[in-house]
Amino acid sequence: MGLLDNMFRHSVDKKNKKYAIIPDGDAISCELSSFRNHFNNFFGSQGIQENGELQKYVTQSLWHILYLQKKKMDRLGITMNIKCDRRKYDVTNTSGIREDKFNDGKYDINNVFEEITATNTFYQNGKEIGFFEFDEVAHYLFFSAKTVGNNKMLCVNCGAESTRENLIDGCDYCGTKYTIEDLEGRIGHFTFKDNYWVKWYKYGPSVAEKGGVNKYETIKQLDTKYGDEIREKDTYFSLQELYVNLNNKLTAIHLAEDSSQINEFSDVDLKSVLDEYRDVIYMEMVDIHLNNYEVRGTFQYAQVSCHMNLYELKDGKIEKRTEVVALKLMKVERRKTREVSAPKLMKCRGCGNSVTLLDGKICPICGRQIDLIQYDWVIVEYKNWK
């Protein structure tokens, strides 16, 4: 490695050296550091350890996404190493962490922003092939079961109302079994991103305004804007649920080897799109915008736009690019949010076998074709642009 390479590698630290590094000092900071350590260990080695430490920190939905990404990276001999320091950009905040707690109908959410400097390095068979820097925030969404009174909670997988004791024995509705820890504070989303307030602290209000970044976290803002109206039709509607639902589907689309792996949740021919994504090895969902929701006749309709970062293998190097995807979604009117669970969704009406989103439209046991639109959102239009 040459002198210029060394200078480039330390630029993120040099640019931000006047902002103090903040060590762990309370429960939330310790948990974030521990999670990032296990996240780094997971992607920094070959193979997928069953029941590994990372699974103790994340929701089933996030684990499903990380598993898909790791599986493709392993096949290509690619590993990823993340180094992160918590910084003090806001002089009035001694922890470097901002928490924003709210309930979105189905979940109790802790919306966490951690001020950071970070690097993300990709290797293929031990050779470095990509290096990226971040110096604003790491963003986390913590999901907890919603308490609804009388010692009852909502299953974080399907939304069914039950007692804590019943959920530990197994949800009466979907069968998912929990530990006490599973019901509280699981991470459902993690990414590095730009942040209006960090720009404001570091460069002033004029730069922040020109930065093109929303002042408020999009998910919460949109839930406030649309959530109450939608919950008049769907009591437990959760924009977070829609977020992780689409994150699952879009991750599968971007990492799919062929269309048979994604046709279970799409009524659109995506073969040409898959060719565009052939070299994508990792995806970060940045924001989701719910542009429209309505019920017409016996169906629900939603129009959603998603902003993502894609990491692609091109000529032996990893390149990062942004993408926006506009989706039109459709499902039957009677199917409500509480009945739509994460990757393990359906029971085959032919034999009762549990069928996951990635099993396809055909039950692997009895061969019965499953009409997903009766259970969950299906993509009926897909447009993407850089």
C-alpha positions in Angstrom: 0.0 0.0 0.0 1.4 3.4 -1.0 1.6 6.7 0.9 -1.5 8.1 -0.9 -3.5 5.0 0.0 -2.6 5.5 3.6 -3.5 9.2 3.5 -6.9 8.3 1.9 -7.6 5.6 4.5 -7.3 7.9 7.4 -9.2 10.9 5.9 -12.4 10.2 7.7 -10.6 10.3 11.1 -8.5 13.3 10.1 -11.5 15.3 9.0 -13.3 14.6 12.3 -10.4 14.5 14.8 -11.8 17.6 16.6 -14.9 15.6 17.6 -14.1 13.4 20.6 -14.5 9.7 20.4 -17.1 8.6 23.0 -16.7 5.3 24.8 -19.5 3.1 26.0 -21.1 4.5 29.1 -24.6 3.2 29.4 -26.8 0.2 28.4 -27.8 1.5 24.9 -24.2 2.4 24.0 -22.9 -1.0 25.1 -25.6 -2.8 23.1 -24.9 -0.8 20.0 -21.2 -1.6 20.2 -21.8 -5.2 21.0 -24.2 -5.5 18.0 -21.7 -3.9 15.6 -19.0 -6.2 16.9 -21.1 -9.3 16.2 -22.3 -7.9 12.8 -18.6 -7.4 11.9 -17.7 -10.9 12.9 -20.6 -12.3 10.9 -19.6 -10.6 7.7 -15.9 -10.8 8.3 -15.6 -14.6 8.1 -16.7 -17.3 5.7 -19.6 -19.5 6.5 -22.9 -19.0 8.4 -22.9 -20.2 12.0 -26.3 -21.5 13.0 -27.7 -19.8 16.1 -24.8 -17.4 16.2 -24.4 -14.4 18.5 -25.8 -11.9 15.9 -29.2 -13.7 15.9 -29.6 -12.7 19.6 -29.7 -9.0 18.6 -31.9 -8.9 15.5 -35.4 -9.5 14.5 -36.3 -12.5 12.4 -36.8 -10.2 9.4 -33.4 -8.6 9.6 -31.7 -12.0 10.2 -33.4 -13.2 7.0 -32.0 -10.2 5.0 -28.5 -10.6 6.5 -28.6 -14.4 5.8 -29.4 -13.8 2.1 -26.6 -11.2 1.7 -24.0 -13.4 3.5 -25.0 -16.4 1.4 -24.2 -14.6 -1.9 -21.0 -13.1 -0.5 -19.8 -16.5 0.7 -20.4 -17.9 -2.8 -18.2 -15.2 -4.3 -15.5 -15.5 -1.6 -16.3 -11.9 -0.3 -16.0 -10.7 3.3 -16.8 -7.3 4.8 -15.1 -5.5 7.6 -16.7 -2.5 9.4 -14.8 -0.2 11.8 -16.8 2.4 13.7 -16.1 5.1 16.3 -18.9 7.0 18.2 -18.3 10.7 17.9 -19.5 13.8 19.7 -20.8 16.1 17.0 -23.5 17.7 19.1 -21.8 19.5 22.0 -25.0 19.3 24.1 -25.2 15.5 23.9 -22.6 13.7 26.0 -23.5 10.2 24.7 -23.4 10.8 20.9 -26.7 8.9 20.7 -30.2 10.2 20.1 -33.2 8.1 20.9 -36.8 8.7 19.7 -39.4 6.3 21.2 -42.9 5.9 19.8 -45.5 3.4 19.0 -46.7 2.8 15.4 -49.8 0.6 16.1 -48.1 -2.8 16.1 -44.6 -2.2 17.6 -43.0 -0.1 20.3 -40.2 1.6 18.4 -36.9 3.0 19.5 -35.5 5.1 16.7 -31.8 5.5 17.4 -29.2 7.7 15.7 -25.5 7.2 16.7 -23.1 9.9 15.6 -20.1 8.1 14.0 -17.1 7.9 11.8 -16.8 4.5 10.1 -15.1 2.6 7.3 -16.4 -0.4 5.4 -13.9 -2.6 3.6 -14.7 -5.5 1.2 -12.2 -8.3 0.5 -12.4 -11.2 -2.0 -10.3 -14.2 -1.1 -8.3 -12.0 1.2 -7.6 -9.2 -1.3 -9.1 -5.8 -0.7 -11.6 -4.8 -3.4 -13.6 -1.9 -1.9 -13.3 0.8 0.7 -16.0 3.3 1.8 -16.2 6.0 4.5 -19.0 7.4 6.6 -19.0 10.4 9.0 -22.5 11.2 10.0 -24.8 8.6 11.7 -25.5 4.9 12.1 -29.2 4.4 12.2 -31.0 1.7 14.1 -34.7 0.7 14.6 -35.4 -1.3 17.7 -38.6 -3.3 17.7 -40.4 -4.4 20.9 -43.7 -6.2 21.4 -46.5 -3.7 22.0 -48.2 -4.0 25.4 -52.0 -3.7 25.1 -53.0 -4.0 28.8 -54.3 -6.8 31.0 -50.9 -8.6 30.8 -51.3 -8.9 27.0 -48.9 -8.2 24.2 -48.9 -8.4 20.4 -46.8 -11.1 18.8 -43.9 -9.3 17.0 -44.1 -11.9 14.2 -47.8 -11.8 13.3 -49.4 -9.2 15.6 -51.8 -11.5 17.3 -52.8 -10.5 20.9 -51.7 -12.9 23.6 -50.2 -13.1 27.1 -46.5 -12.9 27.6 -46.6 -16.5 28.9 -48.4 -17.8 25.8 -45.9 -16.1 23.5 -43.1 -17.8 25.4 -44.9 -21.2 24.9 -45.7 -20.4 21.3 -48.0 -17.8 19.7 -51.5 -19.3 19.3 -51.9 -17.7 15.9 -48.5 -18.3 14.1 -46.7 -20.7 16.4 -43.6 -18.6 16.9 -41.9 -19.2 20.3 -40.1 -16.4 22.1 -37.8 -15.9 25.0 -38.3 -12.8 27.2 -35.5 -11.1 25.3 -37.1 -11.8 22.0 -40.1 -9.6 23.0 -38.0 -6.5 23.8 -35.5 -4.4 21.9 -34.6 -6.5 18.9 -32.8 -4.5 16.1 -34.9 -4.6 12.9 -32.9 -2.1 10.8 -29.3 -0.9 10.7 -27.5 1.3 8.2 -25.1 4.2 7.8 -26.7 7.3 6.4 -26.5 11.1 6.1 -28.3 13.1 8.7 -29.7 16.7 8.7 -28.8 17.4 12.3 -25.2 16.2 12.1 -24.8 18.4 9.0 -26.2 21.3 11.1 -23.9 20.6 14.1 -20.8 20.2 11.8 -21.3 22.8 9.1 -24.2 25.1 10.1 -27.9 25.5 9.1 -27.3 26.7 5.5 -25.3 23.6 4.6 -27.8 21.4 6.3 -30.7 23.0 4.4 -28.8 22.5 1.1 -27.9 18.9 2.0 -31.1 17.4 0.6 -31.7 15.4 3.8 -35.0 15.4 5.6 -34.9 17.0 9.1 -37.0 14.2 10.5 -36.6 10.4 10.2 -38.8 9.5 7.3 -40.4 6.4 8.8 -41.8 8.2 11.8 -42.8 11.2 9.9 -44.7 9.2 7.3 -46.3 7.1 10.0 -47.6 10.2 11.6 -48.8 11.5 8.3 -50.5 8.4 7.0 -50.7 5.9 9.9 -53.8 7.1 11.7 -55.8 7.3 8.5 -54.8 3.8 7.5 -55.4 2.4 10.9 -59.1 3.3 10.6 -59.2 0.5 8.0 -56.4 -1.7 9.4 -56.2 -1.4 13.2 -52.6 -2.6 13.6 -51.2 -1.0 10.4 -47.4 -0.4 10.9 -45.2 1.4 8.5 -42.3 -0.4 10.2 -43.9 -3.7 9.2 -44.3 -2.5 5.6 -40.6 -1.3 5.8 -39.2 -4.7 6.8 -41.7 -6.6 4.5 -40.4 -4.6 1.5 -36.8 -4.8 2.7 -37.1 -8.6 2.6 -38.6 -8.6 -0.8 -36.2 -6.1 -2.3 -33.2 -7.9 -0.8 -34.4 -11.1 -2.4 -34.9 -9.4 -5.8 -31.4 -7.8 -5.7 -29.7 -11.0 -4.7 -31.8 -13.6 -6.6 -30.0 -16.0 -9.0 -33.1 -16.5 -11.1 -36.7 -15.4 -11.3 -38.0 -18.6 -9.6 -36.7 -17.3 -6.3 -38.8 -14.2 -6.4 -42.0 -15.0 -8.4 -43.9 -15.8 -5.2 -44.3 -12.1 -4.3 -44.2 -10.5 -7.7 -46.8 -10.6 -10.5 -44.3 -8.6 -12.7 -41.7 -10.3 -15.0 -38.5 -9.1 -13.4 -36.0 -11.1 -15.6 -34.5 -8.0 -17.1 -34.2 -6.4 -13.6 -32.4 -9.4 -12.3 -29.8 -9.0 -15.1 -29.2 -5.5 -13.8 -28.6 -6.8 -10.3 -26.4 -9.8 -11.2 -23.4 -8.2 -9.6 -25.1 -6.8 -6.5 -23.6 -8.4 -3.4 -25.0 -6.1 -0.6 -28.0 -3.7 -0.2 -28.8 -1.0 2.3 -32.4 0.4 2.5 -32.1 4.1 3.3 -35.6 5.5 3.2 -39.2 4.4 2.3 -41.9 6.8 1.2 -45.6 5.7 1.3 -47.0 7.8 -1.6 -50.6 6.5 -1.6 -52.8 3.9 0.2 -56.4 3.0 -0.6 -59.0 0.3 -0.4 -61.0 -0.3 -3.6 -63.5 -3.1 -3.6 -62.0 -6.3 -2.2 -58.4 -5.2 -2.5 -55.9 -2.9 -0.8 -53.5 -0.9 -2.9 -50.2 1.0 -2.0 -47.7 3.0 -4.0 -44.3 3.1 -2.4 -40.9 4.5 -3.3 -37.7 3.1 -1.8 -34.2 4.7 -1.7 -31.3 2.2 -1.5 -27.5 1.9 -1.6 -26.2 -1.0 -3.7 -22.8 -2.5 -3.6 -21.8 -4.2 -6.8 -18.8 -6.3 -7.9 -17.5 -4.8 -11.1 -14.2 -5.9 -12.7 -12.9 -7.2 -9.5 -13.8 -4.1 -7.4 -16.8 -3.1 -5.3 -18.6 0.0 -6.5 -21.4 1.8 -4.6 -24.4 3.4 -6.2 -27.8 4.7 -5.2 -31.1 3.4 -6.6 -34.7 4.4 -6.3 -37.5 1.8 -6.8 -41.1 2.7 -7.3 -43.5 -0.1 -6.4 -47.3 -0.7 -6.7 -48.5 -3.2 -4.2 -51.8 -5.1 -3.9 -53.4 -7.6 -1.4 -56.9 -8.6 -0.5 -58.8 -6.1 1.7 -59.6 -8.6 4.5 -55.9 -9.4 5.1 -54.8 -7.1 7.9 -51.3 -6.2 9.2 -51.6 -8.4 12.3 -52.0 -11.4 10.0 -49.0 -10.6 7.8 -45.8 -12.0 9.5 -42.2 -11.9 8.6 -40.5 -14.5 6.4 -42.5 -17.5 7.6 -46.0 -16.4 6.5 -48.4 -19.0 5.2 -49.8 -22.4 5.9 -50.6 -24.5 2.8 -54.4 -25.1 2.6 -53.7 -28.4 1.0 -51.5 -30.1 3.6 -50.9 -27.5 6.4 -47.2 -27.2 5.7 -45.6 -23.9 6.7 -44.4 -22.1 3.5 -42.0 -19.1 3.7 -41.8 -16.2 1.3 -38.8 -17.7 -0.5 -40.3 -21.1 -1.0 -42.2 -19.9 -4.1 -45.8 -20.2 -5.1 -45.7 -24.1 -5.0 -45.9 -25.9 -1.6 -42.8 -28.1 -1.5 -44.7 -30.9 0.3 -48.0 -31.3 -1.7 -47.4 -29.2 -4.8 -50.4 -26.9 -4.2 -50.0 -23.5 -5.8 -50.4 -20.7 -3.2 -52.0 -17.3 -4.1 -49.8 -14.9 -2.1 -52.1 -12.0 -2.7 -54.5 -13.7 -0.3 -51.9 -13.4 2.4 -49.5 -10.5 1.8 -48.5 -7.6 -0.4 -47.7 -8.6 -4.0 -45.7 -6.4 -6.4 -47.8 -5.5 -9.4 -45.6 -2.8 -10.8 -41.8 -2.3 -10.5 -39.8 0.7 -11.8 -36.2 1.5 -10.9 -33.7 4.2 -11.8 -30.2 5.3 -10.6 
